[in-house]
Amino acid sequence: MPAKKKKDRPDDVSAYIRRRLAADSALASAVEVESARLELARRVRQLRVRRQLTQGELAELAGTKQPNIARLESGRAGPTLGFLEKVASALGAKLDVRLRG
């Protein structure tokens, strides 16, 4: 009878991920970029909801179309700096861009 496969415990999975990221700088870089994109998406949605705006209303204030806001909030968009400035202004927020090395 084959041995049962032991399920990974969450701490085992976390350790595995840390080891993979430490061993593969390209993967670590890609994960960092994707994490930043998703954090930006989360923050835009959070600010929009806090200001009680629909995606359509935010789009109008930012001079764009609702699907562009939807893509930004989903993390699917790779927005330009100009677009982010318009969205930030429409939200009454400050855009903070940093280069890290």
Secondary structure, DSSP 8 states (H G I E B T S, - for coil): ---------HHHHHHHHHHHHHH-HHHHHHHHHHHHHHHHHHHHHHHHHHTT--HHHHHHHHTS-HHHHHHHHHT-----HHHHHHHHHHTT---------
